[in-house]
Amino acid sequence: SPPFHTGVAGGHLSISVLPTAGPTLHGLLAHYQVGQMLNVSCRSGSSAPPASIQWTWNGEQIRANSSSVSWTGSGLATTISSLILKLSSPSLPSTLTIICTSIIGKEYQKQTEGTAILDKPTSPVLGEPLMSSKSSRRWQDLSAVCLIWIGYQVCYKNSLGLEYL
């Protein structure tokens, strides 16, 4: 026996293959109009395990419409996440900021940011309700309004002026 103490231990070893580049943002236009659809996607770099993607809209974390993972022949994965929003409120800020963050455990977190300009109308938007200042205060107190209309769910999140479809 050796002249020192020996021991046996077990543990879990996890090996990650991190992306060589940060996430990429696709589909963001330079300018939008109130009422227009914003349709963007974010793609992570190839990795193992797959990255999760988080969205931030003007400083607020929001949920994606969809997310999918595709695997390569070499065993690496790419995550693609989509965000589709109707820019339905004239009270949205003039500069729209979208951040896509790719995350793998505690080892990896990279983000990419995109900005767009919201061109606001000088006259009322067709289809938008006209409210007096008294009635508009009542709506500002709501955090979200959801309607079911002929089988479609439309949610309007008042604090951000977004409509999820």
N, C-alpha and C positions, 0 to 999 in steps of 0.2 A: 504494500500500500504506500501511496506517496506521503511525504512528510508534511502535508498540508491538508486542511479540511476540504472535502468535495461535496457537491450537492447536485441535485437534478431539479430542473424547473421547466415549466411549460408556459407557453403564452401564444398569443395570436399575432401573426405577422401580416400586415396589410401592405400591398404594393400598389401604388397609383402611378398611372402614366398621365402626366399633366399636359394640357394643350401647349403648343409652342407659340400660339398667338391668342390674343383676347377675343371676345365675341364680336360678331359683326352685325350691324343693323341694316336692314334692307327695306325699301319701300317708302321711306319718309320723304315727303315732298317739301320744298322750300316754303311754299305758301298754301294755306287752306282758307276756305270760306266758312262762315257759320252755317251749319247744316250739312257740311260735307263729311264724308267718311274718311277716317284715318285708318289705314290698313298697313301695319308694319310687321316684320318678323325679325327675330334675333336667332343667330346660329352660333353655337359654341364650337370651339376647336375640338378636334378628335381627342378622346381621352378614355381612360378606364380607371374608375367607374364613370358612367355618364354624368355630365354636369347637370345641375338644376339651374333654371333661369328665373330670375325675379325681375319685375318691371317696376319702375318708379316714374310717376307722371307729376311734373311740377312739384316735386318734393314729397308726394304721397305714394306709398306702395299700393299697387293695384294688381288684380288678378289677370292672368292671361286668358284668352279665349280658348286656346288649344296649345298642346305641347306634345312632341313626339320624339322618339329616340330611334336612330337608325344605326345599325352595326356594320362595320367594314369587315372584309375578309381577314384582316389581321387582328381582330378582336377588340378594336377601338370603337367608341361610340360618338355620335354627333347628336346634340339636342337642338331641335328647332321649336321655337315658341312663337305664337302669333298673337297679335293684339289688334282688335278691330273695334273702333269707337266711332260713334256719331258725335260730331262736335256741335251739339244742339243748343248750347246756351250762349247768348250774346255777352254774358258776364264772364266768360273765360278770359284769361289774360291774353295780351297781344303776342307774347312770346311763349311758345309751348316747348317744354323740355321733357325729353324721354330718355331714360337711362335703362339699359339692359345690363344686368349683372349675371355673370356665369360663376357658379359656385360648385366646388368639389370639396366636401368635408370642411375641415379647418385649414387645410393646406393651400387652397387656391380660391381666390376671389378677384376677378377682373371685370371691369365694366367698360361700356362704350356709351357715349352720350350723343344725342342728336337734338337739334332745335329746329323749329319751324315758326313761321309768322302766321298769326291768325288775322286775316283781313276782316275787319268788322264793318257791318253795314251802317250807313248813315240814316237809313229809314227802317221801320219795323220789318222783321223777317216774316215772310208768308208762313203761316202755320204756327207761329209763336203766339202765346196768349198775351193780350195787352192787359196789364194789371196796374191798378192805382198803387201808390206808395203804401197804403194801409194793407191791401191784400197781399202785396209782395212780401211784406215782413212775415206774414203767416207762413208762407212757403219757405222762407229762409230757415225757419226753425226745424224743418224736416231734414233728416240726414239722408233719406232715400225714399223715392216713390216708385213703386212697382205696379205695373198694370198687366193684366192678362187680356189680350185682345185677339179674338178669333184664333186661338191656339198659339199665339206668339207671346212670349214674355218680354216686356220692354222695361228695363230698370233705368231710372234717371237718378244719378247720385248728385244731389243738389250742391254739396260742398265743392265738387270739382267741375260741375257742369258737363258731365259725361253721360252718355247713354249707351249702356251695354246692349248689344244685340245678340 
